[in-house]
Amino acid sequence: MNVLHIGAGNLFGGVETLFVTLARHRRLCREMTPQFALCFDGRLSSELRLTGVPVYILGDVRVRRPWTVWRARRILAKLFKDQRFDVVVCHSVWPQALFGPVVHAAGLPLVFWLHDAAGGSHWLERWAAWTRPDGVVCNSRFTAGRLPNLYPGIPPRVVYCPVGTAQEKLSAAERQAVRAAMQTPQDAVVIIQVSRLESWKGHRLHLEALGRLIDLPGWVCWQVGGVQRPHERRYLEELKFMAARLGISERVRFLGHCAEVHRLLAAADIHCQPNTGPEPFG
């Protein structure tokens, strides 16, 4: 079964990590052959190509520039004529709104994979709701509970997104090497947070809690996640200023994008992500 997964491709977070996981570990399900169509050529497309899967670029799309939407739709329609696909999966409301009608026009089964809590009132959600899918996958029971705001009457299938197979523990030497690269003492208690730079992920709350531990020696915090949009850059500067104000900037490492997050997790001691809003992944 040839499965085409459609995503934006301009950011890198949980959805994009799922894409890479599906590509890297596709041999675990030989009945399905995953292929990928993205609008933006960047980190995600590069990581997918490294796994050897087909990646089709539909072209940069800006909704405020309708001609870019029409062009990407034409490219996708041509792809459906040139290649055989058995099912198409649109990940999140943006690809569903833009490309769901093209999938229907080609007579292909359309699956919508919901990765976030749908409120149903945003203009993009209302646009996506015009194209009803043949099936829905949700990444948690929480997001499934919000699906009726988009598609009432469609029963979802909840699939907890894998982010990779089980990783082996680091050897003592590997653990030391990771900590040395992060300028972190070997005997420090490392507290790690891995997330996009969104305020509801709880970075401020995390730093406030660490500020109360300023007199407790021996801990270091790794903040993993890089800037992808202008508002995230402003947010990062705010977090750095906050760490300085709390007197903990020397103990908080803002590491930015990290390709091998599993090695950082394995080299850390405590994982902390104190969300201040609902987490779509459950």
Buried (B, 14 or more C-beta within 10 A) or exposed (E): EBBBBBBBBBBBBBBBBBBBBBBBBBEEEEEEBBBBBBBBBBBBBEBBBEBEBBBBBBBBBEEEEEEBBEBBBEBBBEBBEEEEBEBBBBBBBBBBBBBBBBBBEBEBBBBBBBBBBBEBEEEBBEBBBEBBBBBBBBBBEBBBBBBEBBBEEBEBEBEEBEEEEEEEEBEEEBBEBBBEEBEBEEEBBBBBBBBBBBBEBBBBBBBEBBBEBEEEEEBBBBBBBBBBEEEBEEBBEBBBEBBEEBEBBEBBBBBEEBEEBBBBBBBBEEEBBEEEEBBBBB
